Amino acid sequence: MTLYSPGPRKQGGRQSKHKLLATWDAIRRIPTGNFPLLLPHVHPIAAFFILGRLKREGFSDCRVETTRKGLVVYARR
């Protein structure tokens, strides 16, 4: 499983379970090299956008699972 982490970032001085910037990075710049891919601290709403992007880029058998640590993305070319 590949772990993608854009780096430590704080939101307004408080820690939250789902980080806005981690979610935004996952939607805009999801790495598509290795699957399954763990996206830590990403809000579950991002799954819709991630699946859409993967489908547009030609991936099949795409699914996203929600875990306590974030999202796990599965896909195949």
N, CA, C and O atoms as a DFTB+ gen file, in Angstrom:
308 C
 N C O
     1  1       0.844      -1.159       0.000
     2  2       0.000       0.000       0.000
     3  2       0.895       1.230       0.000
     4  3       1.849       1.293       0.776
     5  1       0.615       2.188      -0.837
     6  2       1.388       3.412      -0.930
     7  2       0.771       4.466      -0.029
     8  3      -0.448       4.638      -0.005
     9  1       1.604       5.162       0.700
    10  2       1.150       6.233       1.575
    11  2       1.473       7.551       0.909
    12  3       2.630       7.810       0.579
    13  1       0.465       8.393       0.706
    14  2       0.659       9.715       0.134
    15  2       0.370      10.740       1.202
    16  3      -0.734      10.787       1.744
    17  1       1.344      11.553       1.503
    18  2       1.162      12.595       2.500
    19  2       1.794      13.874       1.981
    20  3       3.001      13.897       1.739
    21  1       1.013      14.954       1.798
    22  2       1.552      16.197       1.273
    23  2       2.420      16.953       2.270
    24  3       2.932      18.025       1.947
    25  1       2.594      16.422       3.464
    26  2       3.424      17.075       4.472
    27  2       2.577      17.596       5.606
    28  3       1.361      17.741       5.474
    29  1       3.227      17.881       6.732
    30  2       2.457      18.359       7.884
    31  2       1.939      19.772       7.670
    32  3       2.683      20.668       7.270
    33  1       0.682      19.953       7.935
    34  2       0.068      21.274       7.810
    35  2      -0.915      21.462       8.942
    36  3      -1.612      20.522       9.325
    37  1      -0.980      22.665       9.483
    38  2      -1.941      22.973      10.529
    39  2      -3.060      23.814       9.945
    40  3      -2.853      24.568       8.994
    41  1      -4.244      23.681      10.520
    42  2      -5.387      24.479      10.101
    43  2      -5.786      25.384      11.247
    44  3      -6.395      24.932      12.216
    45  1      -5.454      26.639      11.144
    46  2      -5.881      27.597      12.147
    47  2      -5.437      27.257      13.555
    48  3      -6.112      27.626      14.516
    49  1      -4.312      26.560      13.701
    50  2      -3.789      26.242      15.002
    51  2      -4.467      25.080      15.701
    52  3      -4.119      24.774      16.841
    53  1      -5.420      24.422      15.061
    54  2      -6.076      23.283      15.703
    55  2      -5.972      22.069      14.801
    56  3      -5.930      22.178      13.576
    57  1      -5.932      20.939      15.423
    58  2      -5.874      19.684      14.693
    59  2      -7.290      19.158      14.510
    60  3      -8.075      19.163      15.458
    61  1      -7.621      18.713      13.334
    62  2      -8.923      18.107      13.094
    63  2      -8.707      16.734      12.471
    64  3      -7.652      16.459      11.898
    65  1      -9.712      15.879      12.588
    66  2      -9.586      14.529      12.061
    67  2      -9.408      14.553      10.544
    68  3      -8.557      13.847      10.003
    69  1     -10.196      15.349       9.877
    70  2     -10.100      15.486       8.426
    71  2      -9.552      16.882       8.139
    72  3     -10.157      17.885       8.520
    73  1      -8.430      16.939       7.481
    74  2      -7.789      18.211       7.219
    75  2      -8.200      18.735       5.849
    76  3      -8.165      18.006       4.857
    77  1      -8.582      19.981       5.805
    78  2      -9.046      20.606       4.570
    79  2      -7.973      20.566       3.487
    80  3      -8.271      20.228       2.341
    81  1      -6.749      20.901       3.823
    82  2      -5.699      20.933       2.810
    83  2      -5.340      19.535       2.313
    84  3      -5.032      19.369       1.133
    85  1      -5.371      18.543       3.173
    86  2      -5.114      17.168       2.735
    87  2      -6.212      16.722       1.770
    88  3      -5.937      16.043       0.781
    89  1      -7.443      17.101       2.059
    90  2      -8.568      16.759       1.182
    91  2      -8.426      17.448      -0.166
    92  3      -8.622      16.824      -1.209
    93  1      -8.089      18.723      -0.151
    94  2      -7.917      19.487      -1.395
    95  2      -6.779      18.901      -2.231
    96  3      -6.928      18.742      -3.442
    97  1      -5.653      18.580      -1.607
    98  2      -4.529      17.983      -2.330
    99  2      -4.911      16.640      -2.941
   100  3      -4.509      16.336      -4.064
   101  1      -5.683      15.833      -2.213
   102  2      -6.101      14.532      -2.733
   103  2      -6.991      14.686      -3.965
   104  3      -6.886      13.902      -4.909
   105  1      -7.864      15.690      -3.958
   106  2      -8.755      15.916      -5.094
   107  2      -7.977      16.443      -6.297
   108  3      -8.211      16.003      -7.423
   109  1      -7.076      17.359      -6.076
   110  2      -6.371      18.009      -7.188
   111  2      -5.166      17.247      -7.704
   112  3      -4.908      17.252      -8.908
   113  1      -4.418      16.588      -6.820
   114  2      -3.145      15.993      -7.230
   115  2      -2.990      14.565      -6.753
   116  3      -1.959      14.219      -6.178
   117  1      -3.965      13.746      -6.973
   118  2      -3.854      12.354      -6.526
   119  2      -2.794      11.636      -7.366
   120  3      -2.873      11.637      -8.594
   121  1      -1.814      11.030      -6.715
   122  2      -0.809      10.267      -7.475
   123  2      -1.434       8.982      -8.003
   124  3      -2.161       8.302      -7.278
   125  1      -1.158       8.647      -9.250
   126  2      -1.800       7.484      -9.870
   127  2      -0.794       6.393     -10.225
   128  3      -1.054       5.576     -11.109
   129  1       0.339       6.370      -9.553
   130  2       1.363       5.390      -9.883
   131  2       1.155       4.028      -9.257
   132  3       1.322       3.010      -9.929
   133  1       0.796       3.986      -7.993
   134  2       0.691       2.718      -7.268
   135  2      -0.618       2.644      -6.503
   136  3      -1.048       3.609      -5.871
   137  1      -1.242       1.474      -6.577
   138  2      -2.467       1.236      -5.820
   139  2      -2.335      -0.073      -5.078
   140  3      -1.668      -0.974      -5.585
   141  1      -2.925      -0.236      -3.914
   142  2      -3.796       0.689      -3.193
   143  2      -3.021       1.875      -2.636
   144  3      -1.822       1.789      -2.372
   145  1      -3.718       2.959      -2.467
   146  2      -3.133       4.220      -2.050
   147  2      -3.843       4.707      -0.796
   148  3      -5.067       4.841      -0.790
   149  1      -3.094       4.972       0.257
   150  2      -3.656       5.491       1.499
   151  2      -3.529       7.008       1.496
   152  3      -2.433       7.547       1.345
   153  1      -4.659       7.694       1.663
   154  2      -4.688       9.153       1.738
   155  2      -5.080       9.542       3.162
   156  3      -6.268       9.602       3.480
   157  1      -4.092       9.808       4.025
   158  2      -4.399      10.082       5.433
   159  2      -5.089      11.424       5.621
   160  3      -4.792      12.391       4.919
   161  1      -6.009      11.476       6.573
   162  2      -6.701      12.695       6.998
   163  2      -7.568      13.311       5.907
   164  3      -7.894      14.496       5.988
   165  1      -7.950      12.548       4.895
   166  2      -8.779      13.067       3.803
   167  2     -10.244      12.793       4.131
   168  3     -10.601      11.685       4.529
   169  1     -11.076      13.798       3.962
   170  2     -12.505      13.702       4.257
   171  2     -13.175      12.751       3.269
   172  3     -12.817      12.741       2.092
   173  1     -14.134      11.958       3.721
   174  2     -14.807      10.986       2.843
   175  2     -15.507      11.611       1.630
   176  3     -15.699      10.925       0.627
   177  1     -15.888      12.871       1.691
   178  2     -16.548      13.510       0.544
   179  2     -15.626      13.574      -0.672
   180  3     -16.101      13.676      -1.803
   181  1     -14.330      13.515      -0.451
   182  2     -13.372      13.569      -1.558
   183  2     -13.439      12.321      -2.430
   184  3     -12.992      12.354      -3.577
   185  1     -13.986      11.224      -1.915
   186  2     -14.054       9.976      -2.669
   187  2     -14.787      10.159      -3.993
   188  3     -14.368       9.605      -5.010
   189  1     -15.855      10.915      -3.995
   190  2     -16.626      11.172      -5.224
   191  2     -15.742      11.794      -6.298
   192  3     -15.768      11.365      -7.451
   193  1     -14.969      12.795      -5.928
   194  2     -14.119      13.505      -6.881
   195  2     -12.918      12.665      -7.310
   196  3     -12.498      12.718      -8.466
   197  1     -12.374      11.898      -6.383
   198  2     -11.249      11.026      -6.701
   199  2     -11.677       9.953      -7.703
   200  3     -10.958       9.683      -8.666
   201  1     -12.836       9.344      -7.485
   202  2     -13.333       8.328      -8.415
   203  2     -13.589       8.912      -9.799
   204  3     -13.277       8.279     -10.808
   205  1     -14.151      10.106      -9.851
   206  2     -14.383      10.764     -11.139
   207  2     -13.096      11.021     -11.895
   208  3     -13.021      10.803     -13.104
   209  1     -12.086      11.483     -11.183
   210  2     -10.794      11.754     -11.825
   211  2     -10.157      10.462     -12.343
   212  3      -9.636      10.434     -13.458
   213  1     -10.196       9.405     -11.548
   214  2      -9.610       8.141     -11.984
   215  2     -10.325       7.598     -13.215
   216  3      -9.673       7.100     -14.133
   217  1     -11.642       7.685     -13.252
   218  2     -12.395       7.222     -14.423
   219  2     -12.022       8.026     -15.673
   220  3     -11.847       7.453     -16.748
   221  1     -11.900       9.344     -15.537
   222  2     -11.511      10.188     -16.674
   223  2     -10.121       9.846     -17.182
   224  3      -9.844       9.984     -18.374
   225  1      -9.239       9.399     -16.283
   226  2      -7.867       9.070     -16.672
   227  2      -7.713       7.626     -17.142
   228  3      -6.594       7.171     -17.379
   229  1      -8.821       6.903     -17.280
   230  2      -8.793       5.575     -17.875
   231  2      -8.644       4.411     -16.921
   232  3      -8.351       3.300     -17.363
   233  1      -8.831       4.617     -15.647
   234  2      -8.750       3.527     -14.681
   235  2     -10.089       2.803     -14.604
   236  3     -11.143       3.387     -14.858
   237  1     -10.029       1.523     -14.251
   238  2     -11.256       0.746     -14.071
   239  2     -11.201       0.066     -12.710
   240  3     -10.189       0.122     -12.011
   241  1     -12.295      -0.571     -12.351
   242  2     -12.392      -1.268     -11.064
   243  2     -11.975      -0.343      -9.921
   244  3     -11.237      -0.752      -9.024
   245  1     -12.449       0.900      -9.956
   246  2     -12.091       1.909      -8.959
   247  2     -13.027       1.823      -7.762
   248  3     -14.239       1.661      -7.908
   249  1     -12.442       1.937      -6.579
   250  2     -13.245       2.033      -5.364
   251  2     -12.435       2.745      -4.297
   252  3     -11.204       2.766      -4.331
   253  1     -13.153       3.323      -3.355
   254  2     -12.527       4.040      -2.242
   255  2     -13.160       3.527      -0.957
   256  3     -14.384       3.468      -0.840
   257  1     -12.331       3.162      -0.002
   258  2     -12.803       2.742       1.308
   259  2     -12.437       3.809       2.326
   260  3     -11.366       4.412       2.258
   261  1     -13.339       4.032       3.268
   262  2     -13.089       4.984       4.346
   263  2     -12.588       4.220       5.567
   264  3     -13.191       3.231       5.983
   265  1     -11.489       4.685       6.133
   266  2     -10.940       4.106       7.353
   267  2     -10.776       5.218       8.386
   268  3     -10.995       6.395       8.098
   269  1     -10.388       4.817       9.592
   270  2     -10.163       5.825      10.640
   271  2      -9.001       6.742      10.291
   272  3      -8.966       7.888      10.740
   273  1      -8.052       6.261       9.500
   274  2      -6.870       7.045       9.164
   275  2      -7.054       7.899       7.920
   276  3      -6.261       8.812       7.691
   277  1      -8.057       7.639       7.122
   278  2      -8.270       8.398       5.882
   279  2      -8.950       7.536       4.846
   280  3      -9.774       6.685       5.181
   281  1      -8.608       7.751       3.587
   282  2      -9.195       6.998       2.487
   283  2      -8.178       6.031       1.906
   284  3      -6.985       6.328       1.842
   285  1      -8.662       4.875       1.485
   286  2      -7.834       3.916       0.758
   287  2      -8.428       3.793      -0.633
   288  3      -9.599       3.450      -0.791
   289  1      -7.609       4.078      -1.649
   290  2      -8.064       4.110      -3.042
   291  2      -7.527       2.884      -3.767
   292  3      -6.339       2.571      -3.687
   293  1      -8.418       2.192      -4.475
   294  2      -8.049       1.033      -5.281
   295  2      -8.435       1.320      -6.725
   296  3      -9.515       1.852      -6.983
   297  1      -7.564       0.974      -7.672
   298  2      -7.873       1.163      -9.088
   299  2      -6.941       0.285      -9.928
   300  3      -5.891      -0.161      -9.465
   301  1      -7.354       0.052     -11.172
   302  2      -6.565      -0.716     -12.137
   303  2      -6.610      -0.022     -13.480
   304  3      -7.617       0.595     -13.827
   305  1      -5.547      -0.114     -14.230
   306  2      -5.515       0.431     -15.602
   307  2      -6.124      -0.549     -16.541
   308  3      -6.198      -0.289     -17.743
